[in-house]
Amino acid sequence: MSSETTSATATGVLFVHSCPKALAPHVEWALAREIGRTVRLEWTPQPLMPGFVRATANWRGPAGTASAVASSLFGWQQLRFEITENASRVGDGGRWMHTPSLGIFHMQTDRAGNGVLTEHAIQAAIVGAAGDSELLARELRLALGQSWDEELEPFRSAEPGDAIVVPLHRVG
């Protein structure tokens, strides 16, 4: 990494959509390790999952922090989270999403926060679709992370009293 990259500051937002209460301090420690300072998140109950909490935090740290945080958190299969890193003077932005059933997804973003599909991703979708327009649409939805957005959306907008039941998968 060049000294310009390591000295560049980036900003973004961490959304922890669902986290077991007992795991919350570990999330704070992982975030603190990556941004280099103590973190205390304001945890609130996750209305869709009794015993789980959620939090949102704006962050500031070295360029590449969101990737490092996503890598630190993705091993904890009970977490649903997304983290963004805004484009900076040294690079494009990014968005990472994680769900227990789908794993982790990353998408490059532009300065306005729009998802960016690279030429290679588009070409792979075209080749994979082999002329089938429905399959092409499916491949592009996959490349845009639609499955992750669909799974996370109820958690993003959950309010106390919401009656959506989310099935939990046993791990191990």
N, C-alpha and C positions, 0 to 999 in steps of 0.2 A: 504494500500500500504506500502511495506517495505521501509526503508530508502535507501536501495540499489537501488530499483526501482526508487524512486523519485530523486535520485542523478545521475542516469545514463543519459547521453546525447545521443540524437538521431539526425539524419539528414534525410533530404528528400527533395522533390520538390513538390511545389504546382503549378498546371496548372489551371488557370481560363480560360476556353475556350470561354465562352461568358457571359457577364455581362452587364446589362443596365448601361449606364454612371453614372446615379444618384446613383446607388448602389455601385459603386467602392469604395468610402471612407468607407462604412460600411464593406466591405470585408477586407480592410486594418485594420480597428479597431478590427474586430474579430480575425484576425491573430495576431495582436499585443497583444491582451488580452491573447491568448494561449501561445505565446512564451515569453511574458514578456518584450517586448521592442517595440519601435516605428517602424512602417513598412511603407515604401513608395514604392509601386510597380510602375514599368514602364508600363503604360497602352498604348496599341496600338489599332487601330480600328480592329474590327472583320470583315473581308471582306465578310463573308457570311450573316451578319446581320447588316444593317445600324443602327446606334445609339447604338450599343453594342461595348464593348471593351474586350480585353483579356490581360493576363499578366502571367508571369512565375516567380517563386521565389524559390531559394534554401533556406532552413530554417534549423535552429539548435535550439534544445530545449530539454526539458525533455522527456524521453521515454513516449510514449503515446500521444505526441503532435498531430500527424496526426489524430488520432481518435477524439481528442477534437476539432480540426479545422473542420473536416468533420461534426461533430455533430452541430457545430456552424453555418456552411454554408448550411446544407441540408434543412433547413426550408425555404430558399429563393428559391422558385420554378422557378424563371427565370434564375438561374445560371446553367451553365454546368461547372463542374470542376472535377479534379482528384487530389488526393494528395497521395504521397508515404511516407513511413517511412522505412528507411533502417534497416536491422537487426542490433541489438546491442548486447552488452555483456549480457543484461538481457532478451532478447527475440527476437522472429522472427520479420520480417518486415511485412508490410501490404500495400495494395493499396485500396483506396476508390475512387469510381467513382459515379458521380451524373449527371442525366439528368432530365429535367422537366417531360418527359413522363414516364420514368422508375423508378424514385426515386433513392435511394442510393444502392450501391453494395460494399461489402467488400470481399477481398481475402487475405489470408495469403501469404507471399512471403518468399523465402529462401534468403540466403546471396547473391546469384547471381541475385536476382530480379525476379526469376521465380515464377509463381503462384503455390501454393501448395494446392492440394485437400486432405482433411483428409480422413482417413479410413471410418469415418461415412458418409461423403458426397458421397464417391464412393459407399458405401453399399446402401445408400438411392436411388441413381440413378439406381443401379441394381434392387433393390426391386421395385421401381416405374416403371421400364421398363417392368417388368414381362415377360422377355424372348423376347421382341420385340427389335431387334437390332436398328431399326430406332429411336424408342423412347429412347433407351439407349443413342444413339448419341446426341439426343436433350437434354436429362437431363444433360449430361456431358457438352454440350455447355452452358447451363444455369448456371451450377455450376462454369464454368470458366469465366462467365461474358461476353460472346460473344456479346449479344445484346447491352450492354453498349459500348463495343469497337466499334461495327459497327456504333452506333449513334454518338460517339465522333470522329471517324476517320476523317470525313470531316473537323471538326473544328481544329484538330491537324495539318492538312497539308494545311489549307486554305492560299492562297496567294492573295494579292490585284488583283482584276479583276476576281476572280473565280465567276462563274455564278450559283452556286448551290443555289436553293431556299429552305429554311427550313421553314416548316409550324410552326407557333406559336399557342399554345393553349391558349385560354382565361381562366383565373383563376378567380373564384368568380362570 
